[in-house]
Amino acid sequence: MSDTKNQTQDERKEQNLSSVQAFGEEPDPSANRRTSDEIYTGQQYKASSKEAEKKKDSIAKDISILVVITLVAGCLLGVAYGVTKNPIAAAQAAAKAKAQKAVMSGADHFEPLYASDNTVQGGTDSISAQLVEAIQNTGLATTQIKQIDTAEDKDGKLLGYVITADDPDGYGGNIEVMCGITPNDDGTVTLEGISFLTLKETAGMGMRAKDPEFQDQFSGKKLDEGELIIYTKSGARQENEIDAISGCTITTSAVTDDVNAALVAAWQLVKDGKEAKG
């Protein structure tokens, strides 16, 4: 009886073996055993924990170094700004004064009247609203009047206005132009001249706007009330016409828009002056 039972168990084992082999696999008695690499001792866990702590310390150290570098760089930039702030402001003021004398040579001094950033104290809100409306009505909505200064003689008598306009539609970006404009007793105004404060056009192309051949065309233009400058490609014939820069219509248009915005502002100031006298 016992022999028969053992024989039956052996047959079952052989059947199981043949079943596994039928699927192309061999029974592996060690398949469920863990290798020695998978068995961690307490010391190994401690070592792994220490390694993780080291990595955290290293990251914290790197962050601290970056913070210190950032703080030092910020301090240095602050010091550099403090050192260069006044010289830069002085250089800008000198450049502005030079440009003012270039467009209004007969003036003894200049007094600020209006600034778009409201840095001029007193009564600029009404001037701003009037200028914006007048410029928009002329179709120069993208051109901005940045500043207006009065040009005066040594006795404080008004000679004219120095008006700075900025147009964003130049080929290389914003073009900022300062214009000297004198009101005349006969109701006309004279465009004394222009000077560029910002001009970043293409060398040999739009930068030719600074050439006397183009820039001097604006000097001495006597314009009737409300009259503006027109550029032409076929040769200037009228008092209010100038020749465009060859191949640079975009630059010519932006400069002309600046000048015309300044003229609109001047006409508005002349009108306000007449109304004040009346």
C-alpha positions, 0 to 999 in steps of 0.5 A: 500500500505504501509503495503504491502511494509513493509511486503515485506521488512520483507519477504526479511529480513527473506529470508536473515536470513534463507540464512545465517542460511542455511550455519550454521552462525548467523548474528552478528551485531557487527562483524564490530565493533572495540573493545576498545582494537583496538582503540588507543588514542594519549597517547597510541601511544606516550607510544608505541613510547617511549617504542621503543625508550627505546629498541633502547637505550638499544641496543645501550648501549649493543653495546657500552659495547661490544665495550668497552670490546673488546677494553679492551681485545685487549689492555690486549692481546697486553700488554700480548704479549709485556710482553711475547714476549722476554721471549718466543723468549729467550726460543726458542733461548735457545732450539735451541742452546741446540739442536745444541750442541746435534747434533754437540757437537764439535762446538764452535759456529753456524752461520746462512746460510739459512732460508726458511722465508728469515730471513738470510741476503744475497744470500739465493735465489740461495741456496733456488732454488737449495735445492728445486730442489734437494729435489724434485728430490729425491722424498721428495717434501713435506719435507721442509728445514727450516734452515741451520747453519754452525758449526764452531770451535773457529777459525771460521773453518767450521766443518759441518752443522746443518740443520733443516727439517720439514715434514708434514706427521707425524701421529700427524702432522708436525715433525721437526728434526735438523740434524748435518752433517759433510763433510769428506775429502774422499767425504763422510759425517757423520750424527752426530745425530738428535734432535727433535724440533717438535714431536706431535705423539701418546704417547707410539707409535710415541713418541717413536721416542725420545727413544734412541733406535730409535734416536741414530740409526742415530748417527755416520752414514757415508754415501757415496756421495748421499746416504740416510737413509733407514728404515727397519722392518726386522733388519738394516744390512747396514750402511745406514739402521735403524730399524723402530719403531714397529707399527709406520711406518708413524712416522718412514717414516716422521722422515726418510724423514726429515733426508734425506732432510737434507742429500740432503741439505748437499750434495748440500752444499758439491757440491757447496763447491767443485765447489767454490774451483775448 
